[in-house]
């Protein structure tokens, strides 16, 4: 840690936060993701653990993606309302990460803590084929972990899980405190 | 998108570092994963670019640098030939997108080759077109060198290739 401060400013930190100039091919990401999944698969015993591992990796990515994206897309303003942060996720965040917006954003009828982000064909599952014995495996667990980290770091702690429903659905369940705070903000 | 790719790669390396104690194990693992990716990437590459058969090693190296790197990573390294027999080439990358978000290696991981995946990818891809090669890092910007340099050493002599064609 000490050497970092004595060496002077690192050139990486001095760089401007512009958009990346070139896009990568889908194949590169798909192959890297497949290796990732295979690596996790070799080290775990059950499907649930594999999804947990993928979620953890997605978490790692989400934390780091958030700062750069928020600074670029919403400079100077932080999202304080639940609906605001969800729309940010559906639009700019998804577009920056996956190249297109998420298909739908819905709220559960009976529970105002639960929201659904629905995608017919998520990018991470493009080249993944699931064998029958692992039929509950959904590699969107990676996206779920990513979303959970983004929401958590923006001040909206939630649990996000991936399901097979109308394509792929990420179910977001906010903590009680978040909803209570949102209601009190609206009441004002 | 590029950020997602770079961050995913970072998450992968971080996970590997957590799982393995020694840097050499992490490097080996990255190399092997890169190899698996490379054998599949070559199919995609040949399908997309429809290039003609390369007649010499230097053409192959040029092809890797100018076409493949551009398609998959968006950068074009420069190629230099470093041996008289024409077997050894090095690709010099002055902008490596994989380390976009990496400042430096932590002190306890001083010998980690962060981009070892790239070496494995090149090795796997070349092997699928029947060109055995050894790919290593000669210089690495993360370790304090000026640029990142990947060295490719083709293992079989040019005379062997002529025999194969007959």
Interface residues (C-beta under 8 A of the other chain):
Chain A: X1 X3 X4 X10 X12 X13 X20 X21 X22 X23 X24 X25 X27 X28 X29 X31 X32 X33 X35 X36 X38 X39 X43 X56 X57 X58 X60 X61 X64 X65 X68 X96 X97 X98 X99
Chain B: X1 X2 X3 X4 X5 X7 X8 X9 X10 X11 X12 X14 X15 X16 X19 X29 X33 X36 X37 X40 X41 X44 X71 X72 X73 X74 X75 X97 X99 X100 X101 X102 X103 X104 X107 X117
